[in-house]
């Protein structure tokens, strides 16, 4: 084998490996992009549910201030929490 033929084989193999690694890195990047999109969606849902829970607790606190603490108020708050989430 001549030196030029060895160089051609080396550059051909190197080019193939670089292209293959580039494709793999690109596919991994796409997967990470999708995962981050799902994480963003989940965090938005958690934020919405937190706002609803915050409203339920504020309603419960105002009822306790108006009527005093009653076990019925506590049961009503938990009932409203579980009926909204289903």
Secondary structure, 3 states (H helix, E strand, C coil): CCHHHHHHHHHHHHHHHHHHHHHHHHHHHHHHHHHHHHHHHHHHHHHHHHHHHHHHHHHHHHHHHHHCCCHHHHHHHHHHHHHHHC
